[in-house]
Amino acid sequence: MTARTSTTATPATEETGHAGEEAVLDVGPVAHGGHCVARHEGRVVFVRHAVPGEKVRVRLTDAGDDAKFWRADVIEVLEASPDRVEHFWRPADSLRAWVHGHPPVGGAEFGHITLARQRSLKAEVLAEQLTRLAGLEDVPSVWSGGVEAVGEGHDGGAGLGWRTRASFSVTPGGKLGMHAHRSHHIVPVQEMPLASDAINGLRLWDLDLQGVERVEVAAPANGSRPLVLLAPAPGTKEKRLRGVAADVQGGASVAAFDPLTGGVTQLRGRTWVQESAAGHEYRVTGDGFWQIHRDAPGTLVGAVTEFLKRGEFLHAGAVVADLYAGAGLFTGVLADAVGETGSVLSVEGAPGTSRDARKNLHSAPQVEVVQGRVERVLRQKPRNFDAIVLDPPRAGAGKAVVGQLVSSQPRAVTYVSCDPASFARDLGYFRRSGWELAGLRAFDLYPHTHHLETVALLTPGP
């Protein structure tokens, strides 16, 4: 690819230390978090929007004199990698954004790299986390070593249009926008290429969003009614929010929501969406958790059940648990597998999402839905589990929960993770308790970003 020459403009924000200065760097290996590692005058610099092996000119964005490391964005490519391509989205393209004096939006930080190379970089990050944090000496033999593509039947291999959920900010002038990475700067947007046609079709960028701080959108892959959530700015009257809601097109429901409490107030239509996966229907209220890639629910359910059934841990009459269960994606499938002679304990901490799970699973008598912290529920409801499905938030399960799981002595645990660092850390806890990694798959559920999803099978050692 021909290198693009960039010229920096006046900084968008007040800077401290060496922020705003430029440097020429040789780019080293990829690091967890969407960066590559480089060095400048003996100091580590985490560089975004580069490809390993390139020579680039960067703008230092976080470069205090006392900082252990600095951060930088690429503004010019001097020697390009053969894996570099032109970014598909102008607001997320570092080379273009800095010409206009501001950083690019986040959310598509790998969009300048071929999809094949993106996946190999993600595999490198996962392998490094497994050796450094989990204590494995080498890439485990139970993993292929690769990150599997998902959804190519829908996107033609472009890695676009997969998001069924999207989050936006609002500029001071009331226009739809997105935050730049690690910045308060909001860049106006008029499309989101990673989002589904149903989200882009709402044309929220045409609205006057004054009085709104944040906008969340959910557009289920099954084609059911989308939901637009408006987080009001302090002091905004409900009348103003209803005015915005009236301007939303596409037949979407609209509700106001409080990001701190999760409270939802109906403005138009429903306060929930109807999702479909693995033969079940799921109601998800407000900004309750649901996998954002259109093909993620089926992919993850398939991987989890394949691991558990292969080891004969999931069968009619089995006793299983779904921890951090959300609206019950895995719970419903587990209930099908164990039948009415088995039992499923479904645990979720968020009250609203737990209420959704009760509605979604009310017809399955073998399911007990409990709202509360996982560690507390496990203490209150000890059982001899055949299998446990563990799908924690990005921070992972943590040492205390892993200790409780080990103490409960299940026959197997499937661990679903969206963060390789917290997964590898928790895997280390399991291994130090004598458990083994019996299976591992990695999926590219977030094309053009640094994120990946893993599904692991863990079993007690002999």
C-alpha positions as CSV (number, residue, x, y, z in Angstrom):
1,M,0.0,0.0,0.0
2,T,1.2,3.5,-0.7
3,A,2.0,5.4,2.5
4,R,-0.2,8.4,3.2
5,T,1.5,11.7,4.2
6,S,-0.2,13.5,7.0
7,T,0.2,17.0,8.4
8,T,-0.8,17.7,12.0
9,A,-3.0,20.7,12.8
10,T,-3.7,22.6,16.0
11,P,-4.3,20.2,18.9
12,A,-7.9,19.5,19.8
13,T,-7.3,19.5,23.6
14,E,-4.9,21.0,26.1
15,E,-1.8,18.8,26.4
16,T,0.7,18.2,29.1
17,G,4.3,16.8,29.1
18,H,5.3,15.7,25.7
19,A,1.8,15.2,24.3
20,G,1.4,16.7,20.9
21,E,5.0,16.1,20.0
22,E,5.9,13.9,17.0
23,A,8.4,11.0,16.7
24,V,9.5,8.4,14.2
25,L,9.2,4.8,15.5
26,D,9.9,1.3,14.4
27,V,6.8,-0.7,15.4
28,G,7.3,-3.9,17.3
29,P,4.9,-6.7,18.3
30,V,1.2,-6.4,19.0
31,A,0.1,-5.9,22.7
32,H,-3.2,-6.6,24.4
33,G,-5.6,-3.6,24.1
34,G,-5.2,-2.7,20.5
35,H,-1.7,-1.3,20.5
36,C,1.7,-2.2,19.2
37,V,4.8,-1.8,21.2
38,A,7.6,0.6,20.2
39,R,10.5,2.4,22.0
40,H,11.4,6.0,21.9
41,E,14.6,7.2,23.7
42,G,14.5,4.1,25.9
43,R,10.8,4.5,26.9
44,V,8.0,2.1,25.9
45,V,5.4,3.6,23.7
46,F,2.0,1.9,23.0
47,V,1.1,2.8,19.4
48,R,-2.4,2.7,18.0
49,H,-3.2,2.4,14.3
50,A,0.1,0.7,13.4
51,V,1.0,-2.8,12.1
52,P,4.0,-4.7,13.5
53,G,7.1,-4.1,11.4
54,E,6.2,-0.7,10.1
55,K,8.1,2.6,10.4
56,V,5.7,5.4,11.3
57,R,5.5,8.9,12.4
58,V,3.4,9.3,15.5
59,R,1.8,12.0,17.6
60,L,2.3,11.4,21.3
61,T,-1.1,11.5,23.0
62,D,-0.3,10.6,26.6
63,A,3.3,11.4,27.4
64,G,3.9,12.7,30.9
65,D,7.5,13.1,32.1
66,D,6.9,10.7,35.0
67,A,4.8,8.1,33.1
68,K,6.1,4.5,32.9
69,F,5.1,4.4,29.3
70,W,3.7,6.7,26.7
71,R,0.8,6.4,24.1
72,A,0.8,7.5,20.5
73,D,-1.3,7.6,17.4
74,V,0.1,7.0,13.9
75,I,-0.1,10.1,11.7
76,E,2.1,9.0,8.8
77,V,3.2,5.7,7.5
78,L,6.9,5.8,6.3
79,E,7.3,2.1,5.6
80,A,4.0,0.2,5.3
81,S,3.3,-3.4,6.1
82,P,1.9,-5.5,3.3
83,D,-1.0,-6.2,5.6
84,R,-2.0,-2.5,5.7
85,V,-5.2,-1.4,3.8
86,E,-7.0,1.8,3.6
87,H,-9.4,2.2,6.5
88,F,-13.0,1.7,5.6
89,W,-14.3,4.5,7.9
90,R,-13.0,8.0,7.8
91,P,-13.8,9.1,11.4
92,A,-11.8,6.0,12.7
93,D,-8.8,6.5,10.4
94,S,-6.0,8.0,12.4
95,L,-4.2,9.3,9.3
96,R,-7.2,11.3,8.2
97,A,-8.4,12.4,11.6
98,W,-5.2,14.0,12.8
99,V,-5.1,16.1,9.5
100,H,-8.1,17.8,11.0
101,G,-6.5,18.2,14.4
102,H,-8.3,15.6,16.5
103,P,-7.9,11.9,17.3
104,P,-10.0,9.2,15.5
105,V,-13.1,7.7,17.1
106,G,-12.6,4.4,18.9
107,G,-14.3,1.1,18.0
108,A,-12.5,0.3,14.8
109,E,-8.9,0.4,15.7
110,F,-7.9,-2.5,13.5
111,G,-9.7,-1.2,10.4
112,H,-6.4,-0.5,8.7
113,I,-5.3,-4.1,8.7
114,T,-6.4,-7.0,6.6
115,L,-8.9,-9.3,8.4
116,A,-6.5,-12.3,8.1
117,R,-3.8,-10.4,9.8
118,Q,-6.2,-9.0,12.4
119,R,-7.0,-12.6,13.4
120,S,-3.3,-13.6,13.5
121,L,-2.6,-10.7,15.8
122,K,-5.4,-11.6,18.1
123,A,-4.1,-15.1,18.2
124,E,-0.6,-13.8,19.2
125,V,-2.2,-11.8,22.0
126,L,-4.1,-14.7,23.3
127,A,-1.0,-17.0,23.2
128,E,1.1,-14.3,25.0
129,Q,-1.6,-13.9,27.8
130,L,-1.8,-17.7,28.2
131,T,1.9,-18.1,28.7
132,R,2.5,-14.9,30.8
133,L,-0.6,-14.9,33.0
134,A,-1.9,-18.5,33.0
135,G,1.6,-20.0,33.4
136,L,1.4,-22.2,30.3
137,E,4.9,-23.0,28.9
138,D,3.6,-23.1,25.3
139,V,0.5,-22.7,23.2
140,P,-1.8,-25.4,24.5
141,S,-2.3,-28.5,22.3
142,V,-6.1,-28.3,22.8
143,W,-6.2,-25.0,20.9
144,S,-5.7,-24.8,17.1
145,G,-3.7,-21.6,17.6
146,G,-6.0,-19.6,15.4
147,V,-8.9,-17.2,15.8
148,E,-12.0,-18.4,13.9
149,A,-13.9,-16.1,11.5
150,V,-17.6,-15.7,12.3
151,G,-20.5,-14.3,10.2
152,E,-18.9,-14.4,6.8
153,G,-22.1,-15.7,5.3
154,H,-23.8,-12.4,6.2
155,D,-21.0,-9.9,5.5
156,G,-19.3,-11.5,2.5
157,G,-16.0,-11.6,4.4
158,A,-15.8,-7.8,4.9
159,G,-16.3,-7.9,8.6
160,L,-18.9,-5.1,8.5
161,G,-22.5,-4.7,9.5
162,W,-22.3,-7.2,12.4
163,R,-23.2,-5.1,15.4
164,T,-26.8,-5.4,16.5
165,R,-26.1,-2.9,19.3
166,A,-24.3,0.4,19.2
167,S,-23.4,3.1,21.7
168,F,-23.1,6.8,20.7
169,S,-22.3,10.1,22.4
170,V,-23.7,13.5,21.6
171,T,-21.7,16.6,20.6
172,P,-22.2,19.9,22.5
173,G,-24.2,21.0,19.4
174,G,-26.6,18.0,19.8
175,K,-25.4,15.8,17.0
176,L,-24.7,12.1,17.1
177,G,-21.1,11.3,17.7
178,M,-18.5,9.0,19.2
179,H,-15.7,9.5,21.6
180,A,-12.1,9.3,20.5
181,H,-10.1,6.7,22.4
182,R,-9.1,7.8,25.9
183,S,-10.5,11.3,25.2
184,H,-13.4,13.6,26.0
185,H,-13.4,14.7,22.4
186,I,-16.6,13.7,20.5
187,V,-16.4,13.3,16.8
188,P,-19.7,13.7,14.8
189,V,-20.6,10.6,12.8
190,Q,-23.1,10.0,10.0
191,E,-22.7,6.3,9.7
192,M,-21.4,3.3,11.6
193,P,-20.2,0.7,9.2
194,L,-19.8,-2.0,11.8
195,A,-23.5,-1.6,12.8
196,S,-26.3,-3.4,11.1
197,D,-28.5,-1.9,8.4
198,A,-31.3,-1.7,10.9
199,I,-29.2,0.6,13.1
200,N,-27.9,2.8,10.3
201,G,-31.4,2.9,8.8
202,L,-32.6,4.9,11.8
203,R,-30.5,7.8,10.7
204,L,-30.0,9.1,14.2
205,W,-27.4,11.5,13.0
206,D,-30.2,13.6,11.4
207,L,-31.8,14.3,14.8
208,D,-31.4,17.3,17.1
209,L,-30.2,15.5,20.2
210,Q,-29.8,18.5,22.5
211,G,-30.6,17.5,26.1
212,V,-29.3,14.0,25.5
213,E,-25.8,12.8,26.6
214,R,-25.8,9.3,25.3
215,V,-27.7,7.1,22.9
216,E,-27.8,3.3,23.0
217,V,-29.4,1.3,20.1
218,A,-30.4,-2.3,19.9
219,A,-31.7,-3.8,16.6
220,P,-32.2,-7.6,17.0
221,A,-30.9,-9.8,14.2
222,N,-34.3,-11.4,13.9
223,G,-35.7,-8.2,12.5
224,S,-37.9,-7.4,15.4
225,R,-38.6,-3.8,16.6
226,P,-35.4,-1.8,17.4
227,L,-35.1,0.1,20.7
228,V,-33.4,3.5,21.0
229,L,-32.4,4.5,24.6
230,L,-31.8,8.2,25.4
231,A,-29.6,9.1,28.5
232,P,-30.7,12.7,29.4
233,A,-28.2,15.4,30.3
234,P,-28.7,16.8,33.8
235,G,-31.7,19.1,34.0
236,T,-33.3,17.8,30.8
237,K,-37.1,17.8,31.0
238,E,-39.1,14.8,29.9
239,K,-40.9,16.9,27.4
240,R,-37.7,17.5,25.5
241,L,-37.0,13.7,25.5
242,R,-40.4,13.0,24.1
243,G,-39.7,15.5,21.4
244,V,-36.6,13.7,20.4
245,A,-38.5,10.4,20.6
246,A,-41.1,11.7,18.2
247,D,-38.4,12.4,15.6
248,V,-37.0,8.9,15.7
249,Q,-37.9,7.1,12.4
250,G,-38.0,3.4,11.4
251,G,-40.8,2.3,13.8
252,A,-38.3,2.0,16.7
253,S,-39.3,2.0,20.3
254,V,-37.8,4.8,22.3
255,A,-37.1,5.0,26.1
256,A,-35.1,7.2,28.5
257,F,-32.6,5.4,30.7
258,D,-30.3,6.1,33.6
259,P,-26.9,4.6,33.0
260,L,-26.2,4.5,36.7
261,T,-29.3,2.7,37.9
262,G,-30.4,0.9,34.7
263,G,-33.8,2.5,35.2
264,V,-35.9,2.7,32.0
265,T,-38.8,5.1,31.2
266,Q,-41.1,4.4,28.3
267,L,-41.3,7.3,25.7
268,R,-42.7,5.4,22.7
269,G,-43.4,1.7,22.2
270,R,-41.6,-0.9,24.3
271,T,-38.8,-0.7,26.8
272,W,-37.4,-4.0,25.6
273,V,-36.4,-6.0,22.5
274,Q,-37.1,-9.5,21.5
275,E,-34.1,-11.6,20.6
276,S,-33.9,-15.1,19.1
277,A,-31.2,-17.7,19.5
278,A,-30.9,-21.5,19.5
279,G,-34.6,-22.1,19.2
280,H,-35.6,-19.7,22.1
281,E,-37.0,-16.3,22.3
282,Y,-35.5,-13.8,24.8
283,R,-36.8,-10.5,26.1
284,V,-34.0,-8.1,26.9
285,T,-35.0,-4.9,28.7
286,G,-33.2,-1.5,28.3
287,D,-29.5,-1.8,28.0
288,G,-29.5,-5.3,29.4
289,F,-26.6,-7.5,28.2
290,W,-26.9,-9.4,24.9
291,Q,-24.1,-10.5,22.6
292,I,-23.6,-7.7,20.0
293,H,-22.5,-9.7,17.0
294,R,-25.5,-11.0,15.0
295,D,-24.0,-14.6,14.9
296,A,-22.5,-14.6,18.4
297,P,-25.3,-16.2,20.4
298,G,-25.5,-19.3,18.1
299,T,-21.7,-19.5,17.8
300,L,-21.1,-19.4,21.6
301,V,-24.0,-21.7,22.5
302,G,-22.7,-24.2,19.9
303,A,-19.2,-24.1,21.3
304,V,-20.3,-24.5,24.9
305,T,-22.7,-27.4,24.3
306,E,-20.2,-29.2,22.0
307,F,-17.5,-29.1,24.7
308,L,-19.9,-30.3,27.5
309,K,-21.7,-33.0,25.4
310,R,-18.4,-34.3,24.1
311,G,-17.2,-35.0,27.6
312,E,-20.7,-36.3,28.6
313,F,-21.0,-33.5,31.2
314,L,-24.4,-32.4,29.8
315,H,-27.2,-34.9,29.5
316,A,-30.7,-35.7,30.6
317,G,-30.8,-35.5,34.4
318,A,-27.6,-33.5,34.8
319,V,-27.3,-30.7,37.4
320,V,-25.8,-27.6,35.9
321,A,-25.4,-23.9,36.6
322,D,-25.2,-20.8,34.4
323,L,-23.3,-18.1,36.2
324,Y,-23.5,-14.4,35.1
325,A,-26.4,-15.7,33.1
326,G,-27.8,-12.4,31.7
327,A,-31.3,-12.9,30.2
328,G,-30.7,-16.6,30.0
329,L,-29.1,-17.3,26.6
330,F,-27.2,-20.4,27.9
331,T,-29.8,-21.3,30.5
332,G,-32.5,-22.0,28.0
333,V,-30.3,-24.4,26.0
334,L,-29.0,-26.1,29.2
335,A,-32.6,-26.6,30.3
336,D,-33.3,-28.3,27.0
337,A,-30.4,-30.6,27.4
338,V,-31.0,-31.7,31.0
339,G,-34.7,-32.1,30.6
340,E,-37.3,-32.1,33.4
341,T,-35.3,-34.7,35.3
342,G,-32.3,-32.4,35.6
343,S,-31.8,-28.9,37.1
344,V,-30.3,-25.6,36.1
345,L,-29.3,-22.8,38.5
346,S,-29.2,-19.5,36.7
347,V,-27.5,-16.6,38.5
348,E,-27.4,-13.0,37.4
349,G,-26.4,-9.9,39.4
350,A,-28.3,-7.2,37.6
351,P,-31.9,-7.0,38.9
352,G,-33.5,-5.9,35.6
353,T,-31.7,-8.6,33.6
354,S,-32.6,-11.2,36.2
355,R,-36.3,-10.3,35.8
356,D,-35.9,-10.8,32.1
357,A,-34.5,-14.2,32.7
358,R,-37.5,-15.2,34.9
359,K,-39.8,-14.1,32.1
360,N,-37.8,-15.9,29.4
361,L,-37.6,-19.2,31.4
362,H,-40.9,-19.3,33.2
363,S,-42.0,-22.4,31.3
364,A,-39.0,-24.5,32.3
365,P,-39.7,-25.9,35.8
366,Q,-36.2,-27.4,36.0
367,V,-34.7,-23.8,36.0
368,E,-34.2,-21.8,39.2
369,V,-33.4,-18.1,38.5
370,V,-31.6,-16.3,41.3
371,Q,-30.6,-12.6,41.3
372,G,-27.5,-11.8,43.3
373,R,-23.7,-11.9,43.3
374,V,-22.3,-15.2,42.1
375,E,-20.1,-15.8,45.1
376,R,-23.0,-15.2,47.5
377,V,-25.4,-17.5,45.6
378,L,-22.8,-20.3,45.4
379,R,-22.4,-20.1,49.2
380,Q,-26.2,-20.2,49.8
381,K,-27.0,-22.9,47.3
382,P,-24.2,-25.5,47.3
383,R,-24.8,-28.4,44.9
384,N,-23.0,-31.2,43.3
385,F,-22.8,-29.8,39.7
386,D,-22.1,-31.9,36.7
387,A,-21.2,-28.8,34.7
388,I,-21.0,-25.0,35.2
389,V,-21.1,-22.4,32.4
390,L,-19.2,-19.3,33.4
391,D,-19.7,-16.1,31.3
392,P,-18.4,-13.2,33.4
393,P,-18.0,-9.6,32.4
394,R,-14.8,-8.2,31.0
395,A,-13.1,-8.2,34.4
396,G,-13.4,-11.9,34.7
397,A,-14.6,-14.1,37.5
398,G,-11.7,-13.4,39.9
399,K,-9.8,-15.4,42.5
400,A,-12.7,-15.7,45.0
401,V,-15.2,-17.0,42.5
402,V,-12.7,-19.4,41.0
403,G,-11.9,-20.7,44.5
404,Q,-15.6,-21.3,45.2
405,L,-16.0,-23.1,41.9
406,V,-13.1,-25.4,42.6
407,S,-14.4,-26.1,46.1
408,S,-17.8,-27.1,44.8
409,Q,-16.1,-29.8,42.7
410,P,-18.0,-29.7,39.5
411,R,-17.1,-32.3,36.8
412,A,-16.4,-29.5,34.3
413,V,-16.5,-25.7,33.8
414,T,-17.0,-24.0,30.4
415,Y,-15.5,-20.5,30.6
416,V,-16.8,-17.9,28.1
417,S,-14.6,-14.8,28.0
418,C,-14.4,-11.5,26.0
419,D,-11.0,-10.6,27.5
420,P,-7.9,-12.7,27.1
421,A,-6.1,-11.1,30.0
422,S,-8.8,-11.8,32.7
423,F,-9.4,-15.2,31.2
424,A,-5.7,-16.1,31.3
425,R,-5.5,-14.8,34.9
426,D,-8.5,-16.9,36.0
427,L,-7.1,-19.9,34.1
428,G,-4.0,-19.6,36.2
429,Y,-6.1,-19.8,39.4
430,F,-7.7,-23.0,38.1
431,R,-4.4,-24.5,37.2
432,R,-2.8,-23.8,40.5
433,S,-5.8,-25.7,42.1
434,G,-5.0,-28.7,40.0
435,W,-7.4,-28.1,37.1
436,E,-6.6,-28.6,33.4
437,L,-7.4,-26.8,30.2
438,A,-9.2,-29.5,28.2
439,G,-10.4,-27.5,25.3
440,L,-10.1,-24.0,23.8
441,R,-11.6,-22.1,20.9
442,A,-11.2,-18.4,19.9
443,F,-13.7,-16.5,17.8
444,D,-13.4,-13.2,15.9
445,L,-16.8,-11.8,17.1
446,Y,-15.5,-8.2,16.9
447,P,-13.9,-7.7,13.4
448,H,-11.9,-4.5,12.9
449,T,-11.4,-4.2,16.7
450,H,-8.8,-5.8,19.0
451,H,-11.4,-7.8,20.9
452,L,-12.0,-11.6,20.6
453,E,-14.1,-14.2,22.4
454,T,-12.8,-17.5,23.8
455,V,-14.6,-20.6,25.0
456,A,-12.7,-23.0,27.2
457,L,-13.4,-26.3,28.8
458,L,-11.8,-26.8,32.2
459,T,-11.7,-30.1,34.1
460,P,-10.3,-31.2,37.5
461,G,-6.9,-32.9,37.2
462,P,-6.5,-36.6,37.8
